[in-house]
Amino acid sequence: MKEFNEYIIANEPIIRLSFFVSILLLMSLFEYIIPKKELLLSKFKRWSNNISIIVVNSFLLKFIFASSIITISIYTTENKIGLLNLFEISFFFSVILSIILLDLIIYFQHRLFHKIDFFWKFHKVHHSDMDFDVTTGLRFHPIEIIISMLIKMISVFIIGVPIIAIVIFEIILSSLSMFNHSNIKLPAILDKRLRYFIVTPDMHRIHHSIHNEELNSNYGFNISLWDRIFSSYTNKPKNGYEKMTIGLKEFYDENKTVSILNILSLPFRKK
Ligand SMILES: [Zn+2]
């Protein structure tokens, strides 16, 4: 197990980067071939700024948090701390259970980010994007990234998540976030079938609506079931997927939401 963990730790950055680049390119290609909704703003301007904030966040995660979360995971495994280490369950089952539990936690974390003013201040940056495409899925304020990582560290400690489960979960989260924010037109029947299991672009686009009742629904990131179980599911937007307005009423202005300086300062600005 020690060699296996060492192998994962040594190769994790390159595995994650390969997935990240491949899914980003694949979704961008699909957005070009089968776009769903006409974009409002200049793609070049939005993308250059959204990608800049993604680079800032990636450095933050890589250099400050990645090693800390792995250290916590090793500590819980070696000292048999954490819920999953209390029971005699197979390694495979503990990996699957960890991934499902982490997904449930970030579902509730997302609800909290909408409910509590201090968290919403930072989460607003993600919702202030006036278009919805693959880069929106990674456009978060660095402080939201830090808060999310702290919650994840505590969760890993309490659950006793194995290292491999953290790596798999992070890859699924980043890949599905790019997928379910992508501006791609899936055949209706495929969307319907996929939606039984995972969050699809149409399902998540509703969460980026300017209307409050739609904005405060469809919080799921990966597994679509949580919204159905916890009564936060909206089936379709009232203005239709192509006609719905994306963004926030209070910051519906290109000059206040697109540039990296606007993205970073938005939580501290008045409407
Ligand atoms: Zn949200």
Residues whose N, C-alpha, C, O or C-beta is under 5 A from the ligand:
A	BS01	ZN	none
